[in-house]
Amino acid sequence: MLRGPAEPLPHSARTLAALTANPRCDRRTLLDAAGIDKPALATHLGLPQPMKKSRLALDHGLAFERQVTDPEQGVLLSLLRKALQLPLPRAYYKDINNLRHGNGTAPLGLRRTHTSQLILGTAEGKSTPHTLLDHPVLTLNVAGRQTYLEPDAIALRHDDVFHIVEIRSFPVIHGRADPLKAAVALTQAAAYILALRELLTRTHRPATQVSDTVVLINPRNFTFQPTATTYNAAPQIKSLSRHLTRLDRLPDLLETLPPDTTCDLATSPDGTPTRPRDNLIAALATMKPHYTPGCRHHCDLATHCRTEARNRGSIGALGTTVRDDLAGIDTLHTALDLADNHVRAISDHEDTTHALRHAQRIHDELTRDST
């Protein structure tokens, strides 16, 4: 009912990683659990889209990935030997994409089947222990639906423990990667780890055969020379697992909405939405949002939620730092009244009120000096 007759929008590792960016947002949870096309909603509402990578950046990333995964160069195997202590005699390579028909890429379903056969055969010790599976395809249960995921690679150590390998074009400078970019990459890798564990446990094999350790391959400093770094993705795995469990609670979340609430765009036969915008805005208003400025980087509805937050005078519209500093004060109106001595501070807000009034005095003095 919430989605209408439209087909659910499939998830990817990127969209799953975005789920964890704002776990307190009920609106996002409802829309994602129902598989609603948020970009389509945003387009119908006339909202600007989140910033996306430029064509130049995409081409740069693809060129780096091709260089790293070229089997004739052996770069990736060499990096994994060092990062995971792979012994030379067990360095094998298998490109799942070699199942292609004609000049195109093999279908996802076929690649997923072949990936599963190789992984399960290796887990049982019945097949050649491929050290590296390139272009694999896994599936993960998301809100009751199977979602196809495509890791860059899966590595198998000599002790039969699987590792996810991610290739990213952001640099590692003097041994350190950008923390935010690395965290996003690890959260996406967490989705692959959960999918791989789901495959093993579905066939009664231990999930411990999949390591929490992720190998990120990045350019070193400002060159095109790749380097491998290992990370512990356990925090990201726990975070994503919690949010996926929350998506499974869609029936409970739906009970919080008025009856007949829907985000159906009522598209015409030619695909044009006919739903009145005000009607759609009213439906979205029934779902509790939790806007932060960071939403602009990963959510198509961020501009709409920002406008709502500003109209309500929400402290969160100013960012998480301000919201944390003013903990317990929910609106700008309340903060300004406290700063101007228009209301008395309750005991829990005495320190915050003192800081607000001190800032107000400084502002007043600066204003007088400038006139």
MARGUTOR-58310 format. One record per residue (C-alpha): residue in one letter; x, z, y; residue number from 1. Coordinates in nm, 2 decimals, decimal comma, padded with zeros to 4 digits. Example, Ala and Ser with C-alpha at 12.3 -4.5 7.8 and 13.67 -1.06 7.14 Angstrom:
<recs>
<residuo: a x: 01,23 z: 00,78 y: -00,45 num: 1>
<residuo: s x: 01,37 z: 00,71 y: -00,11 num: 2>
</recs>
This chain:
<recs>
<residuo: m x: 00,00 z: 00,00 y: 00,00 num: 1>
<residuo: l x: 00,28 z: 00,09 y: 00,25 num: 2>
<residuo: r x: 00,46 z: -00,24 y: 00,19 num: 3>
<residuo: g x: 00,15 z: -00,46 y: 00,14 num: 4>
<residuo: p x: 00,16 z: -00,77 y: -00,08 num: 5>
<residuo: a x: 00,52 z: -00,86 y: 00,01 num: 6>
<residuo: e x: 00,79 z: -00,84 y: -00,25 num: 7>
<residuo: p x: 01,02 z: -00,54 y: -00,22 num: 8>
<residuo: l x: 01,35 z: -00,61 y: -00,04 num: 9>
<residuo: p x: 01,64 z: -00,58 y: -00,29 num: 10>
<residuo: h x: 01,91 z: -00,32 y: -00,20 num: 11>
<residuo: s x: 02,29 z: -00,38 y: -00,20 num: 12>
<residuo: a x: 02,58 z: -00,15 y: -00,19 num: 13>
<residuo: r x: 02,59 z: -00,19 y: 00,19 num: 14>
<residuo: t x: 02,22 z: -00,09 y: 00,23 num: 15>
<residuo: l x: 02,27 z: 00,20 y: -00,01 num: 16>
<residuo: a x: 02,56 z: 00,33 y: 00,19 num: 17>
<residuo: a x: 02,35 z: 00,31 y: 00,50 num: 18>
<residuo: l x: 02,10 z: 00,54 y: 00,34 num: 19>
<residuo: t x: 02,34 z: 00,83 y: 00,36 num: 20>
<residuo: a x: 02,42 z: 00,78 y: 00,73 num: 21>
<residuo: n x: 02,10 z: 00,96 y: 00,84 num: 22>
<residuo: p x: 01,95 z: 01,15 y: 00,54 num: 23>
<residuo: r x: 01,71 z: 01,35 y: 00,76 num: 24>
<residuo: c x: 01,52 z: 01,05 y: 00,87 num: 25>
<residuo: d x: 01,18 z: 01,04 y: 00,68 num: 26>
<residuo: r x: 01,10 z: 00,71 y: 00,84 num: 27>
<residuo: r x: 01,40 z: 00,54 y: 00,69 num: 28>
<residuo: t x: 01,35 z: 00,71 y: 00,36 num: 29>
<residuo: l x: 00,99 z: 00,58 y: 00,33 num: 30>
<residuo: l x: 01,08 z: 00,23 y: 00,43 num: 31>
<residuo: d x: 01,38 z: 00,21 y: 00,20 num: 32>
<residuo: a x: 01,20 z: 00,37 y: -00,10 num: 33>
<residuo: a x: 00,91 z: 00,12 y: -00,06 num: 34>
<residuo: g x: 01,15 z: -00,18 y: -00,03 num: 35>
<residuo: i x: 01,01 z: -00,28 y: 00,31 num: 36>
<residuo: d x: 01,19 z: -00,55 y: 00,50 num: 37>
<residuo: k x: 01,32 z: -00,37 y: 00,81 num: 38>
<residuo: p x: 01,48 z: -00,68 y: 00,97 num: 39>
<residuo: a x: 01,14 z: -00,85 y: 00,95 num: 40>
<residuo: l x: 00,97 z: -00,55 y: 01,12 num: 41>
<residuo: a x: 01,23 z: -00,54 y: 01,39 num: 42>
<residuo: t x: 01,20 z: -00,92 y: 01,45 num: 43>
<residuo: h x: 00,82 z: -00,89 y: 01,48 num: 44>
<residuo: l x: 00,86 z: -00,60 y: 01,73 num: 45>
<residuo: g x: 01,11 z: -00,81 y: 01,93 num: 46>
<residuo: l x: 01,40 z: -00,57 y: 01,88 num: 47>
<residuo: p x: 01,77 z: -00,66 y: 01,90 num: 48>
<residuo: q x: 01,95 z: -00,66 y: 01,57 num: 49>
<residuo: p x: 02,24 z: -00,43 y: 01,49 num: 50>
<residuo: m x: 02,59 z: -00,56 y: 01,56 num: 51>
<residuo: k x: 02,72 z: -00,78 y: 01,28 num: 52>
<residuo: k x: 03,07 z: -00,90 y: 01,20 num: 53>
<residuo: s x: 03,19 z: -01,22 y: 01,37 num: 54>
<residuo: r x: 03,25 z: -01,54 y: 01,18 num: 55>
<residuo: l x: 03,62 z: -01,49 y: 01,25 num: 56>
<residuo: a x: 03,62 z: -01,14 y: 01,10 num: 57>
<residuo: l x: 03,43 z: -01,26 y: 00,79 num: 58>
<residuo: d x: 03,67 z: -01,55 y: 00,74 num: 59>
<residuo: h x: 03,96 z: -01,31 y: 00,78 num: 60>
<residuo: g x: 03,82 z: -01,08 y: 00,51 num: 61>
<residuo: l x: 03,75 z: -01,36 y: 00,27 num: 62>
<residuo: a x: 04,10 z: -01,50 y: 00,31 num: 63>
<residuo: f x: 04,25 z: -01,16 y: 00,24 num: 64>
<residuo: e x: 04,03 z: -01,11 y: -00,07 num: 65>
<residuo: r x: 04,12 z: -01,46 y: -00,21 num: 66>
<residuo: q x: 04,49 z: -01,38 y: -00,16 num: 67>
<residuo: v x: 04,46 z: -01,05 y: -00,34 num: 68>
<residuo: t x: 04,25 z: -01,17 y: -00,63 num: 69>
<residuo: d x: 04,43 z: -01,49 y: -00,70 num: 70>
<residuo: p x: 04,52 z: -01,45 y: -01,07 num: 71>
<residuo: e x: 04,82 z: -01,69 y: -01,05 num: 72>
<residuo: q x: 04,98 z: -01,46 y: -00,79 num: 73>
<residuo: g x: 04,91 z: -01,14 y: -00,99 num: 74>
<residuo: v x: 04,90 z: -00,94 y: -00,67 num: 75>
<residuo: l x: 04,60 z: -00,72 y: -00,76 num: 76>
<residuo: l x: 04,74 z: -00,64 y: -01,11 num: 77>
<residuo: s x: 05,07 z: -00,55 y: -00,96 num: 78>
<residuo: l x: 04,90 z: -00,31 y: -00,71 num: 79>
<residuo: l x: 04,70 z: -00,15 y: -00,98 num: 80>
<residuo: r x: 05,00 z: -00,10 y: -01,20 num: 81>
<residuo: k x: 05,15 z: 00,11 y: -00,93 num: 82>
<residuo: a x: 04,83 z: 00,29 y: -00,81 num: 83>
<residuo: l x: 04,70 z: 00,37 y: -01,16 num: 84>
<residuo: q x: 05,02 z: 00,38 y: -01,36 num: 85>
<residuo: l x: 04,91 z: 00,09 y: -01,57 num: 86>
<residuo: p x: 05,16 z: 00,01 y: -01,85 num: 87>
<residuo: l x: 05,28 z: -00,35 y: -01,85 num: 88>
<residuo: p x: 05,18 z: -00,44 y: -02,21 num: 89>
<residuo: r x: 04,81 z: -00,36 y: -02,13 num: 90>
<residuo: a x: 04,77 z: -00,57 y: -01,81 num: 91>
<residuo: y x: 04,48 z: -00,80 y: -01,89 num: 92>
<residuo: y x: 04,26 z: -01,00 y: -01,65 num: 93>
<residuo: k x: 03,91 z: -01,13 y: -01,69 num: 94>
<residuo: d x: 03,71 z: -01,32 y: -01,43 num: 95>
<residuo: i x: 03,34 z: -01,27 y: -01,50 num: 96>
<residuo: n x: 03,26 z: -01,56 y: -01,27 num: 97>
<residuo: n x: 03,42 z: -01,81 y: -01,51 num: 98>
<residuo: l x: 03,08 z: -01,82 y: -01,68 num: 99>
<residuo: r x: 02,97 z: -02,05 y: -01,40 num: 100>
<residuo: h x: 02,77 z: -02,37 y: -01,47 num: 101>
<residuo: g x: 02,87 z: -02,68 y: -01,29 num: 102>
<residuo: n x: 03,04 z: -02,60 y: -00,96 num: 103>
<residuo: g x: 02,83 z: -02,30 y: -00,87 num: 104>
<residuo: t x: 02,86 z: -01,93 y: -00,94 num: 105>
<residuo: a x: 02,71 z: -01,80 y: -01,26 num: 106>
<residuo: p x: 02,37 z: -01,64 y: -01,22 num: 107>
<residuo: l x: 02,36 z: -01,26 y: -01,15 num: 108>
<residuo: g x: 02,17 z: -01,19 y: -01,47 num: 109>
<residuo: l x: 02,43 z: -01,37 y: -01,69 num: 110>
<residuo: r x: 02,72 z: -01,20 y: -01,51 num: 111>
<residuo: r x: 02,56 z: -00,86 y: -01,55 num: 112>
<residuo: t x: 02,50 z: -00,92 y: -01,92 num: 113>
<residuo: h x: 02,86 z: -01,03 y: -01,98 num: 114>
<residuo: t x: 03,00 z: -00,74 y: -01,77 num: 115>
<residuo: s x: 02,80 z: -00,49 y: -01,97 num: 116>
<residuo: q x: 02,92 z: -00,64 y: -02,30 num: 117>
<residuo: l x: 03,28 z: -00,62 y: -02,19 num: 118>
<residuo: i x: 03,26 z: -00,27 y: -02,06 num: 119>
<residuo: l x: 03,06 z: -00,13 y: -02,35 num: 120>
<residuo: g x: 03,29 z: -00,31 y: -02,60 num: 121>
<residuo: t x: 03,59 z: -00,16 y: -02,43 num: 122>
<residuo: a x: 03,43 z: 00,19 y: -02,42 num: 123>
<residuo: e x: 03,39 z: 00,17 y: -02,79 num: 124>
<residuo: g x: 03,73 z: 00,03 y: -02,85 num: 125>
<residuo: k x: 03,58 z: -00,29 y: -03,01 num: 126>
<residuo: s x: 03,71 z: -00,54 y: -02,76 num: 127>
<residuo: t x: 04,03 z: -00,63 y: -02,58 num: 128>
<residuo: p x: 04,09 z: -00,36 y: -02,32 num: 129>
<residuo: h x: 04,07 z: -00,58 y: -02,00 num: 130>
<residuo: t x: 04,27 z: -00,39 y: -01,73 num: 131>
<residuo: l x: 04,08 z: -00,58 y: -01,46 num: 132>
<residuo: l x: 03,73 z: -00,73 y: -01,45 num: 133>
<residuo: d x: 03,69 z: -00,95 y: -01,15 num: 134>
<residuo: h x: 03,35 z: -01,04 y: -01,00 num: 135>
<residuo: p x: 03,16 z: -00,80 y: -01,22 num: 136>
<residuo: v x: 02,78 z: -00,73 y: -01,18 num: 137>
<residuo: l x: 02,62 z: -00,39 y: -01,24 num: 138>
<residuo: t x: 02,27 z: -00,26 y: -01,20 num: 139>
<residuo: l x: 02,15 z: 00,07 y: -01,05 num: 140>
<residuo: n x: 01,80 z: 00,22 y: -01,06 num: 141>
<residuo: v x: 01,68 z: 00,27 y: -00,70 num: 142>
<residuo: a x: 01,34 z: 00,41 y: -00,65 num: 143>
<residuo: g x: 01,23 z: 00,28 y: -00,99 num: 144>
<residuo: r x: 01,37 z: -00,07 y: -00,95 num: 145>
<residuo: q x: 01,68 z: -00,23 y: -01,09 num: 146>
<residuo: t x: 01,92 z: -00,33 y: -00,81 num: 147>
<residuo: y x: 02,21 z: -00,57 y: -00,87 num: 148>
<residuo: l x: 02,55 z: -00,46 y: -00,73 num: 149>
<residuo: e x: 02,87 z: -00,66 y: -00,72 num: 150>
<residuo: p x: 03,19 z: -00,45 y: -00,70 num: 151>
<residuo: d x: 03,51 z: -00,64 y: -00,61 num: 152>
<residuo: a x: 03,67 z: -00,53 y: -00,94 num: 153>
<residuo: i x: 03,67 z: -00,28 y: -01,21 num: 154>
<residuo: a x: 04,00 z: -00,15 y: -01,35 num: 155>
<residuo: l x: 04,05 z: 00,01 y: -01,68 num: 156>
<residuo: r x: 04,34 z: 00,25 y: -01,72 num: 157>
<residuo: h x: 04,53 z: 00,29 y: -02,05 num: 158>
<residuo: d x: 04,34 z: 00,62 y: -02,11 num: 159>
<residuo: d x: 04,01 z: 00,43 y: -02,12 num: 160>
<residuo: v x: 03,89 z: 00,56 y: -01,78 num: 161>
<residuo: f x: 03,72 z: 00,31 y: -01,55 num: 162>
<residuo: h x: 03,80 z: 00,28 y: -01,18 num: 163>
<residuo: i x: 03,62 z: 00,09 y: -00,90 num: 164>
<residuo: v x: 03,85 z: -00,13 y: -00,69 num: 165>
<residuo: e x: 03,74 z: -00,23 y: -00,34 num: 166>
<residuo: i x: 03,91 z: -00,49 y: -00,12 num: 167>
<residuo: r x: 03,87 z: -00,44 y: 00,25 num: 168>
<residuo: s x: 04,02 z: -00,63 y: 00,54 num: 169>
<residuo: f x: 04,06 z: -00,33 y: 00,78 num: 170>
<residuo: p x: 04,43 z: -00,22 y: 00,79 num: 171>
<residuo: v x: 04,61 z: 00,08 y: 00,67 num: 172>
<residuo: i x: 04,85 z: 00,17 y: 00,96 num: 173>
<residuo: h x: 05,14 z: 00,39 y: 00,87 num: 174>
<residuo: g x: 04,96 z: 00,51 y: 00,56 num: 175>
<residuo: r x: 04,63 z: 00,59 y: 00,72 num: 176>
<residuo: a x: 04,31 z: 00,39 y: 00,73 num: 177>
<residuo: d x: 04,03 z: 00,42 y: 00,99 num: 178>
<residuo: p x: 03,84 z: 00,73 y: 00,86 num: 179>
<residuo: l x: 03,49 z: 00,59 y: 00,94 num: 180>
<residuo: k x: 03,56 z: 00,26 y: 00,78 num: 181>
<residuo: a x: 03,72 z: 00,42 y: 00,48 num: 182>
<residuo: a x: 03,41 z: 00,65 y: 00,44 num: 183>
<residuo: v x: 03,17 z: 00,36 y: 00,44 num: 184>
<residuo: a x: 03,39 z: 00,18 y: 00,18 num: 185>
<residuo: l x: 03,39 z: 00,49 y: -00,04 num: 186>
<residuo: t x: 03,01 z: 00,53 y: -00,01 num: 187>
<residuo: q x: 02,96 z: 00,17 y: -00,12 num: 188>
<residuo: a x: 03,21 z: 00,23 y: -00,41 num: 189>
<residuo: a x: 03,01 z: 00,54 y: -00,50 num: 190>
<residuo: a x: 02,71 z: 00,31 y: -00,56 num: 191>
<residuo: y x: 02,92 z: 00,12 y: -00,81 num: 192>
<residuo: i x: 03,04 z: 00,43 y: -00,98 num: 193>
<residuo: l x: 02,69 z: 00,55 y: -01,02 num: 194>
<residuo: a x: 02,58 z: 00,21 y: -01,16 num: 195>
<residuo: l x: 02,87 z: 00,21 y: -01,41 num: 196>
<residuo: r x: 02,79 z: 00,57 y: -01,52 num: 197>
<residuo: e x: 02,43 z: 00,47 y: -01,56 num: 198>
<residuo: l x: 02,53 z: 00,18 y: -01,79 num: 199>
<residuo: l x: 02,74 z: 00,41 y: -02,00 num: 200>
<residuo: t x: 02,49 z: 00,70 y: -02,03 num: 201>
<residuo: r x: 02,21 z: 00,46 y: -02,10 num: 202>
<residuo: t x: 02,40 z: 00,38 y: -02,42 num: 203>
<residuo: h x: 02,49 z: 00,74 y: -02,50 num: 204>
<residuo: r x: 02,85 z: 00,72 y: -02,37 num: 205>
<residuo: p x: 03,00 z: 00,99 y: -02,15 num: 206>
<residuo: a x: 02,98 z: 00,94 y: -01,78 num: 207>
<residuo: t x: 03,32 z: 01,10 y: -01,75 num: 208>
<residuo: q x: 03,47 z: 00,76 y: -01,86 num: 209>
<residuo: v x: 03,42 z: 00,66 y: -01,50 num: 210>
<residuo: s x: 03,66 z: 00,82 y: -01,25 num: 211>
<residuo: d x: 03,57 z: 00,96 y: -00,91 num: 212>
<residuo: t x: 03,90 z: 00,80 y: -00,79 num: 213>
<residuo: v x: 03,85 z: 00,47 y: -00,60 num: 214>
<residuo: v x: 04,13 z: 00,22 y: -00,53 num: 215>
<residuo: l x: 04,11 z: 00,06 y: -00,18 num: 216>
<residuo: i x: 04,31 z: -00,25 y: -00,12 num: 217>
<residuo: n x: 04,39 z: -00,31 y: 00,25 num: 218>
<residuo: p x: 04,64 z: -00,50 y: 00,46 num: 219>
<residuo: r x: 04,94 z: -00,29 y: 00,55 num: 220>
<residuo: n x: 04,99 z: -00,23 y: 00,92 num: 221>
<residuo: f x: 04,92 z: -00,55 y: 01,11 num: 222>
<residuo: t x: 05,03 z: -00,79 y: 00,84 num: 223>
<residuo: f x: 04,85 z: -00,97 y: 00,56 num: 224>
<residuo: q x: 05,06 z: -00,78 y: 00,30 num: 225>
<residuo: p x: 04,82 z: -00,58 y: 00,08 num: 226>
<residuo: t x: 04,86 z: -00,22 y: -00,02 num: 227>
<residuo: a x: 04,67 z: 00,00 y: -00,26 num: 228>
<residuo: t x: 04,55 z: 00,36 y: -00,18 num: 229>
<residuo: t x: 04,36 z: 00,59 y: -00,41 num: 230>
<residuo: y x: 04,08 z: 00,81 y: -00,27 num: 231>
<residuo: n x: 03,86 z: 01,08 y: -00,42 num: 232>
<residuo: a x: 03,50 z: 00,96 y: -00,38 num: 233>
<residuo: a x: 03,33 z: 01,27 y: -00,52 num: 234>
<residuo: p x: 03,17 z: 01,38 y: -00,19 num: 235>
<residuo: q x: 03,03 z: 01,03 y: -00,14 num: 236>
<residuo: i x: 02,90 z: 01,02 y: -00,49 num: 237>
<residuo: k x: 02,72 z: 01,36 y: -00,45 num: 238>
<residuo: s x: 02,57 z: 01,25 y: -00,11 num: 239>
<residuo: l x: 02,44 z: 00,92 y: -00,24 num: 240>
<residuo: s x: 02,30 z: 01,08 y: -00,56 num: 241>
<residuo: r x: 02,10 z: 01,32 y: -00,35 num: 242>
<residuo: h x: 01,96 z: 01,05 y: -00,14 num: 243>
<residuo: l x: 01,87 z: 00,83 y: -00,44 num: 244>
<residuo: t x: 01,69 z: 01,13 y: -00,58 num: 245>
<residuo: r x: 01,50 z: 01,16 y: -00,26 num: 246>
<residuo: l x: 01,39 z: 00,80 y: -00,28 num: 247>
<residuo: d x: 01,24 z: 00,88 y: -00,62 num: 248>
<residuo: r x: 01,01 z: 01,12 y: -00,44 num: 249>
<residuo: l x: 00,82 z: 00,84 y: -00,26 num: 250>
<residuo: p x: 00,48 z: 00,96 y: -00,39 num: 251>
<residuo: d x: 00,54 z: 01,30 y: -00,23 num: 252>
<residuo: l x: 00,65 z: 01,14 y: 00,10 num: 253>
<residuo: l x: 00,34 z: 00,92 y: 00,10 num: 254>
<residuo: e x: 00,12 z: 01,22 y: 00,09 num: 255>
<residuo: t x: 00,25 z: 01,32 y: 00,44 num: 256>
<residuo: l x: 00,11 z: 01,00 y: 00,59 num: 257>
<residuo: p x: -00,25 z: 00,93 y: 00,70 num: 258>
<residuo: p x: -00,46 z: 00,73 y: 00,44 num: 259>
<residuo: d x: -00,42 z: 00,35 y: 00,45 num: 260>
<residuo: t x: -00,09 z: 00,36 y: 00,65 num: 261>
<residuo: t x: 00,08 z: 00,03 y: 00,60 num: 262>
<residuo: c x: 00,37 z: -00,17 y: 00,74 num: 263>
<residuo: d x: 00,22 z: -00,50 y: 00,61 num: 264>
<residuo: l x: 00,29 z: -00,78 y: 00,86 num: 265>
<residuo: a x: -00,01 z: -00,98 y: 00,74 num: 266>
<residuo: t x: 00,18 z: -01,30 y: 00,73 num: 267>
<residuo: s x: 00,00 z: -01,63 y: 00,75 num: 268>
<residuo: p x: 00,05 z: -01,91 y: 00,49 num: 269>
<residuo: d x: 00,34 z: -02,05 y: 00,70 num: 270>
<residuo: g x: 00,51 z: -01,70 y: 00,70 num: 271>
<residuo: t x: 00,42 z: -01,60 y: 01,06 num: 272>
<residuo: p x: 00,33 z: -01,23 y: 01,10 num: 273>
<residuo: t x: -00,02 z: -01,18 y: 01,24 num: 274>
<residuo: r x: -00,02 z: -00,80 y: 01,26 num: 275>
<residuo: p x: -00,07 z: -00,68 y: 01,62 num: 276>
<residuo: r x: 00,25 z: -00,51 y: 01,74 num: 277>
<residuo: d x: 00,07 z: -00,20 y: 01,88 num: 278>
<residuo: n x: -00,09 z: -00,16 y: 01,54 num: 279>
<residuo: l x: 00,25 z: -00,17 y: 01,36 num: 280>
<residuo: i x: 00,40 z: 00,07 y: 01,62 num: 281>
<residuo: a x: 00,11 z: 00,32 y: 01,55 num: 282>
<residuo: a x: 00,19 z: 00,30 y: 01,18 num: 283>
<residuo: l x: 00,56 z: 00,36 y: 01,23 num: 284>
<residuo: a x: 00,47 z: 00,66 y: 01,45 num: 285>
<residuo: t x: 00,31 z: 00,84 y: 01,15 num: 286>
<residuo: m x: 00,66 z: 00,85 y: 00,99 num: 287>
<residuo: k x: 00,89 z: 01,12 y: 01,12 num: 288>
<residuo: p x: 01,21 z: 00,96 y: 01,26 num: 289>
<residuo: h x: 01,55 z: 01,13 y: 01,32 num: 290>
<residuo: y x: 01,73 z: 00,92 y: 01,57 num: 291>
<residuo: t x: 02,10 z: 00,95 y: 01,65 num: 292>
<residuo: p x: 02,31 z: 00,70 y: 01,85 num: 293>
<residuo: g x: 02,49 z: 00,61 y: 01,53 num: 294>
<residuo: c x: 02,17 z: 00,45 y: 01,40 num: 295>
<residuo: r x: 02,24 z: 00,15 y: 01,61 num: 296>
<residuo: h x: 02,52 z: 00,05 y: 01,37 num: 297>
<residuo: h x: 02,32 z: 00,04 y: 01,05 num: 298>
<residuo: c x: 01,94 z: 00,04 y: 01,11 num: 299>
<residuo: d x: 01,73 z: -00,25 y: 01,24 num: 300>
<residuo: l x: 01,47 z: -00,02 y: 01,39 num: 301>
<residuo: a x: 01,73 z: 00,19 y: 01,59 num: 302>
<residuo: t x: 01,62 z: 00,05 y: 01,93 num: 303>
<residuo: h x: 01,26 z: 00,13 y: 01,86 num: 304>
<residuo: c x: 01,35 z: 00,48 y: 01,75 num: 305>
<residuo: r x: 01,57 z: 00,53 y: 02,05 num: 306>
<residuo: t x: 01,29 z: 00,44 y: 02,29 num: 307>
<residuo: e x: 01,06 z: 00,69 y: 02,11 num: 308>
<residuo: a x: 01,33 z: 00,96 y: 02,13 num: 309>
<residuo: r x: 01,38 z: 00,90 y: 02,50 num: 310>
<residuo: n x: 01,01 z: 00,90 y: 02,57 num: 311>
<residuo: r x: 00,98 z: 01,24 y: 02,40 num: 312>
<residuo: g x: 01,29 z: 01,37 y: 02,58 num: 313>
<residuo: s x: 01,46 z: 01,43 y: 02,25 num: 314>
<residuo: i x: 01,80 z: 01,60 y: 02,27 num: 315>
<residuo: g x: 01,91 z: 01,39 y: 01,97 num: 316>
<residuo: a x: 01,90 z: 01,07 y: 02,19 num: 317>
<residuo: l x: 02,21 z: 01,20 y: 02,36 num: 318>
<residuo: g x: 02,41 z: 01,22 y: 02,03 num: 319>
<residuo: t x: 02,50 z: 01,46 y: 01,76 num: 320>
<residuo: t x: 02,76 z: 01,65 y: 01,97 num: 321>
<residuo: v x: 02,50 z: 01,73 y: 02,25 num: 322>
<residuo: r x: 02,24 z: 01,82 y: 01,99 num: 323>
<residuo: d x: 02,48 z: 02,05 y: 01,81 num: 324>
<residuo: d x: 02,59 z: 02,21 y: 02,14 num: 325>
<residuo: l x: 02,22 z: 02,27 y: 02,23 num: 326>
<residuo: a x: 02,12 z: 02,39 y: 01,88 num: 327>
<residuo: g x: 01,76 z: 02,51 y: 01,88 num: 328>
<residuo: i x: 01,67 z: 02,34 y: 02,21 num: 329>
<residuo: d x: 01,48 z: 02,03 y: 02,11 num: 330>
<residuo: t x: 01,39 z: 01,85 y: 02,44 num: 331>
<residuo: l x: 01,57 z: 01,76 y: 02,77 num: 332>
<residuo: h x: 01,27 z: 01,92 y: 02,96 num: 333>
<residuo: t x: 01,35 z: 02,26 y: 02,80 num: 334>
<residuo: a x: 01,72 z: 02,22 y: 02,86 num: 335>
<residuo: l x: 01,67 z: 02,14 y: 03,23 num: 336>
<residuo: d x: 01,42 z: 02,42 y: 03,28 num: 337>
<residuo: l x: 01,67 z: 02,67 y: 03,14 num: 338>
<residuo: a x: 01,95 z: 02,52 y: 03,36 num: 339>
<residuo: d x: 01,74 z: 02,55 y: 03,67 num: 340>
<residuo: n x: 01,62 z: 02,91 y: 03,59 num: 341>
<residuo: h x: 01,26 z: 02,79 y: 03,57 num: 342>
<residuo: v x: 01,22 z: 02,97 y: 03,23 num: 343>
<residuo: r x: 01,38 z: 03,28 y: 03,08 num: 344>
<residuo: a x: 01,61 z: 03,23 y: 02,79 num: 345>
<residuo: i x: 01,52 z: 03,39 y: 02,46 num: 346>
<residuo: s x: 01,79 z: 03,60 y: 02,29 num: 347>
<residuo: d x: 01,89 z: 03,32 y: 02,05 num: 348>
<residuo: h x: 01,96 z: 03,08 y: 02,34 num: 349>
<residuo: e x: 02,15 z: 03,32 y: 02,58 num: 350>
<residuo: d x: 02,49 z: 03,17 y: 02,53 num: 351>
<residuo: t x: 02,36 z: 02,81 y: 02,55 num: 352>
<residuo: t x: 02,16 z: 02,90 y: 02,86 num: 353>
<residuo: h x: 02,47 z: 03,05 y: 03,02 num: 354>
<residuo: a x: 02,66 z: 02,73 y: 02,95 num: 355>
<residuo: l x: 02,38 z: 02,51 y: 03,09 num: 356>
<residuo: r x: 02,35 z: 02,71 y: 03,41 num: 357>
<residuo: h x: 02,73 z: 02,71 y: 03,46 num: 358>
<residuo: a x: 02,73 z: 02,33 y: 03,42 num: 359>
<residuo: q x: 02,44 z: 02,31 y: 03,67 num: 360>
<residuo: r x: 02,64 z: 02,51 y: 03,93 num: 361>
<residuo: i x: 02,94 z: 02,29 y: 03,89 num: 362>
<residuo: h x: 02,72 z: 01,98 y: 03,93 num: 363>
<residuo: d x: 02,56 z: 02,12 y: 04,24 num: 364>
<residuo: e x: 02,90 z: 02,20 y: 04,39 num: 365>
<residuo: l x: 03,03 z: 01,85 y: 04,32 num: 366>
<residuo: t x: 02,72 z: 01,70 y: 04,46 num: 367>
<residuo: r x: 02,75 z: 01,90 y: 04,79 num: 368>
<residuo: d x: 03,12 z: 01,81 y: 04,82 num: 369>
<residuo: s x: 03,05 z: 01,44 y: 04,78 num: 370>
<residuo: t x: 02,79 z: 01,43 y: 05,07 num: 371>
</recs>
